Amino acid sequence: MATEELVAPPATESGRLNKPWRALVALAELVVAAVAVWFAFDVWPRGIATITRRFPSGFVLESDRWIGNWMAFAILLGTVAALLVLDAVRQVLLAVRARPKRGK
């Protein structure tokens, strides 16, 4: 029985990580993250409804109703913004620090 080793084919293009356009991608991600945070702060108050009930005896009852879908949407926007900022940091580091290997 002949055993043949599987050999991976050579790379057709260089796997260069240092690409300066990554800085522009990071900037775009930061802009989208800022917009997401702005919308999160805009959406959060929509998730709180104050209900006031006045009784004939003069007793006033106030309660807050929390509406889950608006709050969940605000939390989702905040999470997406955090992930975009994290990826923007990664893009900047790859744009600035990763250098191609020098030939020996």
C-alpha positions as CSV (number, residue, x, y, z in Angstrom):
1,M,0.0,0.0,0.0
2,A,1.3,3.3,-1.0
3,T,0.6,6.1,1.4
4,E,0.6,9.6,-0.1
5,E,0.9,12.7,2.0
6,L,-1.6,15.4,1.4
7,V,0.2,18.6,0.6
8,A,-1.5,22.0,0.6
9,P,-1.2,23.9,-2.6
10,P,1.0,27.0,-2.5
11,A,-0.7,30.3,-1.8
12,T,-1.7,32.2,-5.0
13,E,-1.6,35.6,-3.4
14,S,0.3,37.0,-0.5
15,G,-1.5,37.0,2.8
16,R,-0.4,40.5,3.6
17,L,-2.2,42.0,6.6
18,N,-0.8,45.5,6.4
19,K,-3.3,47.3,4.3
20,P,-3.7,51.1,4.9
21,W,-7.3,51.1,3.7
22,R,-8.2,49.3,6.9
23,A,-7.9,52.7,8.6
24,L,-10.8,54.0,6.5
25,V,-12.8,50.9,7.4
26,A,-12.1,51.6,11.0
27,L,-13.3,55.2,10.6
28,A,-16.5,54.1,8.9
29,E,-17.1,51.6,11.7
30,L,-16.6,54.3,14.4
31,V,-19.2,56.5,12.6
32,V,-21.7,53.7,12.5
33,A,-21.0,52.9,16.1
34,A,-21.6,56.6,17.1
35,V,-24.9,56.6,15.2
36,A,-25.9,53.3,16.9
37,V,-25.2,54.8,20.3
38,W,-27.2,57.9,19.5
39,F,-30.2,55.8,18.4
40,A,-29.8,53.7,21.6
41,F,-30.2,56.8,23.7
42,D,-33.1,57.9,21.6
43,V,-34.9,54.5,21.8
44,W,-34.4,53.8,25.6
45,P,-36.9,56.4,26.9
46,R,-39.6,54.9,24.6
47,G,-39.3,51.8,26.7
48,I,-40.6,53.6,29.8
49,A,-44.2,54.6,30.2
50,T,-45.4,56.4,33.3
51,I,-49.0,55.6,34.1
52,T,-50.9,58.0,36.5
53,R,-54.2,57.1,38.0
54,R,-56.2,59.6,40.1
55,F,-58.9,58.4,42.3
56,P,-62.0,60.5,43.4
57,S,-60.7,60.5,47.0
58,G,-57.7,62.5,45.9
59,F,-55.3,59.5,46.0
60,V,-52.8,59.5,43.1
61,L,-51.1,56.3,42.0
62,E,-48.1,56.5,39.7
63,S,-46.4,53.5,38.2
64,D,-43.8,52.9,35.5
65,R,-44.3,50.3,32.8
66,W,-41.3,49.0,31.2
67,I,-41.8,48.0,27.5
68,G,-39.3,45.2,26.8
69,N,-39.0,45.4,23.0
70,W,-37.8,49.0,23.0
71,M,-35.3,48.4,25.8
72,A,-34.1,45.2,24.1
73,F,-33.6,47.2,20.9
74,A,-31.6,49.8,22.8
75,I,-29.4,47.2,24.4
76,L,-28.9,45.5,21.0
77,L,-27.8,48.9,19.5
78,G,-25.3,49.3,22.4
79,T,-23.9,45.9,21.9
80,V,-23.5,46.4,18.1
81,A,-21.8,49.7,18.8
82,A,-19.4,48.0,21.2
83,L,-18.5,45.3,18.7
84,L,-18.0,47.9,16.0
85,V,-15.6,49.8,18.2
86,L,-13.7,46.6,19.0
87,D,-13.4,45.7,15.4
88,A,-12.3,49.3,14.6
89,V,-9.5,49.0,17.0
90,R,-8.5,45.7,15.3
91,Q,-8.6,47.3,11.9
92,V,-6.4,50.2,13.0
93,L,-3.9,47.8,14.6
94,L,-3.7,45.8,11.4
95,A,-3.4,49.0,9.3
96,V,-0.6,50.4,11.3
97,R,1.4,47.6,13.0
98,A,1.3,44.5,10.8
99,R,4.3,44.5,8.5
100,P,5.1,42.1,5.7
101,K,7.9,39.6,6.5
102,R,11.3,40.5,5.3
103,G,13.2,38.1,3.1
104,K,16.2,36.5,4.7
